[in-house]
Amino acid sequence: MSSQNIIIYKFTELYQILEELGTDLNINVAFEDREDHLNERVKNLNKYLIISNKNYLDIQNQFILDNLPINLFKFIEKINIEFLKLQFSNQSEVKVNSYIIDLNSREMLSKNIKLKLTEKEVNTITYLSKSDKPVGVDELQEKVWSYQSDIETHTVETHIYRLRKKILNTFNDNNFIISKKNGYQIK
């Protein structure tokens, strides 16, 4: 199991306590008191939690410990819960080209613009984005819609048409899903 990265921001007393307990708790603990150094440090970490004793705006993954004193076991439990939330949040976002697909809220995001998607639209985008080659209608029917490939239907074509239109109207992107003679592809 890999250790967790915790950065204590402007909270010296907590840093001193956690530094002593760090190896026993399987956590890497660092201290920062300058925001520019903090931003530089987190650039190289994919999973981290910043603990401070008050809310500092514009800091992501921040856990505020302002209700002191606290039982050590409850504190460790709270840290573990925060890491679980981070893991859940990180797993719910998929990057496709210049877009972020939020699997939980079923939204497509780009430059502060959001597009609400249906579950089938999210499944279609994620399936297409995982393929290096065009995906045929039969494969999409089977893998995304769970239809048998010998059923005559235009469900896939209709959904792709509507999805492309939504993306064009929201993001002005006519090339997100492209049609090829042997299927659809996201490049």
C-alpha positions in Angstrom: 0.0 0.0 0.0 1.4 3.4 -0.9 1.7 6.1 1.7 -0.5 9.2 1.6 0.9 12.7 1.1 -0.2 15.2 3.6 0.9 18.8 3.5 0.4 20.9 6.6 -0.2 24.5 5.7 0.6 27.2 8.3 -0.1 24.8 11.2 3.2 24.2 12.9 1.9 22.3 15.9 0.1 19.7 13.9 3.1 19.2 11.6 5.3 18.4 14.6 2.8 15.8 15.9 2.3 14.2 12.5 6.0 14.2 11.7 6.5 11.9 14.7 3.6 9.7 13.8 4.2 9.7 10.0 5.9 6.4 9.6 3.5 4.6 11.9 0.5 6.0 10.1 2.0 5.3 6.6 1.8 9.0 5.6 4.4 11.4 4.1 4.1 14.7 6.0 5.5 18.0 4.7 5.1 21.6 6.0 4.6 24.7 4.0 3.9 28.3 5.1 4.1 30.0 1.7 1.4 29.6 -0.9 3.8 29.8 -3.9 5.9 26.9 -2.4 2.7 25.0 -1.7 1.6 25.3 -5.3 5.0 24.2 -6.5 5.0 21.1 -4.2 1.5 19.9 -5.2 2.3 20.0 -8.9 4.3 16.8 -8.6 1.8 14.9 -6.4 -1.3 13.2 -7.8 -2.8 12.3 -4.4 -2.4 14.8 -1.5 -4.3 16.4 1.3 -3.6 19.8 2.6 -4.5 20.3 6.3 -4.7 23.7 7.8 -6.4 25.3 10.8 -8.4 27.8 8.8 -9.9 28.1 5.3 -7.5 29.4 2.7 -9.2 30.3 -0.5 -8.0 28.8 -3.8 -6.4 25.8 -2.2 -7.7 22.4 -3.5 -7.9 19.2 -1.4 -8.0 21.3 1.7 -9.1 19.8 5.0 -9.7 22.3 7.8 -9.0 21.2 11.3 -10.5 24.0 13.4 -12.4 22.0 16.0 -9.7 21.3 18.5 -8.8 19.4 20.6 -9.6 16.2 18.8 -9.1 12.6 19.6 -6.2 11.2 17.7 -8.1 8.1 16.4 -11.0 10.4 15.2 -8.4 12.6 13.5 -6.9 9.7 11.7 -10.4 8.5 10.7 -11.2 11.9 9.3 -8.0 11.9 7.3 -8.8 8.5 5.9 -12.3 9.7 5.0 -10.8 12.7 3.2 -8.5 10.5 1.2 -11.4 8.2 0.2 -13.3 11.3 -1.0 -10.3 12.4 -3.0 -9.9 9.0 -4.5 -13.6 8.8 -5.4 -13.5 12.3 -6.9 -10.4 11.5 -9.0 -11.9 8.3 -10.3 -15.0 10.0 -11.4 -13.3 12.4 -13.8 -12.2 11.2 -17.2 -10.2 13.5 -19.5 -11.1 13.2 -23.2 -9.2 15.6 -25.4 -9.7 19.1 -24.0 -12.8 18.0 -22.0 -13.4 16.6 -18.6 -16.2 14.1 -18.3 -17.6 13.9 -14.8 -19.0 10.4 -14.4 -20.9 11.2 -11.2 -22.7 14.3 -12.3 -22.8 13.2 -16.0 -21.4 16.5 -17.2 -18.9 17.4 -19.9 -16.8 20.4 -19.0 -14.5 22.7 -20.8 -13.4 26.3 -19.9 -16.2 26.7 -17.2 -18.8 25.6 -19.7 -20.9 22.5 -18.7 -23.0 20.2 -20.8 -25.4 17.8 -19.1 -25.2 14.3 -20.6 -27.4 11.2 -20.3 -25.9 8.0 -19.0 -25.8 6.5 -22.6 -24.0 9.6 -23.8 -21.4 9.3 -21.1 -21.0 5.6 -21.8 -20.7 6.2 -25.6 -18.0 8.9 -25.1 -16.0 6.8 -22.6 -16.2 3.7 -24.8 -15.2 5.6 -28.0 -12.4 7.4 -26.2 -10.8 4.1 -25.1 -10.5 2.9 -28.7 -7.6 3.8 -31.0 -9.6 2.9 -34.1 -13.1 3.7 -35.3 -15.8 1.7 -33.5 -18.6 0.2 -35.7 -22.3 0.6 -35.0 -22.6 -3.2 -34.3 -19.9 -3.0 -31.6 -21.5 0.1 -30.0 -25.0 -1.6 -30.0 -23.5 -4.6 -28.3 -21.1 -2.9 -25.8 -23.0 0.3 -24.9 -26.7 -0.5 -25.6 -26.4 -4.3 -24.9 -28.3 -5.0 -28.2 -27.5 -8.0 -30.3 -25.8 -7.0 -33.5 -28.3 -8.7 -35.8 -31.2 -6.4 -34.7 -32.0 -3.8 -37.3 -32.0 -0.4 -35.5 -30.8 3.1 -35.9 -30.4 3.7 -32.2 -26.6 4.3 -32.3 -26.8 6.6 -35.3 -29.6 8.7 -33.7 -27.8 9.0 -30.4 -24.5 9.9 -32.0 -26.2 12.5 -34.2 -27.9 14.1 -31.1 -24.8 13.9 -29.0 -22.7 15.6 -31.8 -25.4 18.3 -32.1 -25.4 19.0 -28.3 -21.5 19.3 -28.3 -21.6 21.6 -31.4 -24.3 23.8 -29.8 -22.5 24.0 -26.4 -18.8 23.9 -27.3 -18.8 24.9 -30.9 -16.9 21.6 -31.6 -17.9 19.8 -34.8 -15.0 17.4 -34.7 -15.3 15.7 -31.3 -16.9 12.5 -32.6 -15.9 12.0 -36.2 -17.6 9.6 -38.7 -15.4 7.2 -40.7 -16.6 4.7 -43.2 -16.1 1.9 -40.6 -17.5 3.6 -37.5 -17.2 6.5 -35.1 -14.0 7.8 -33.4 -12.9 10.4 -30.9 -9.4 11.6 -31.8 
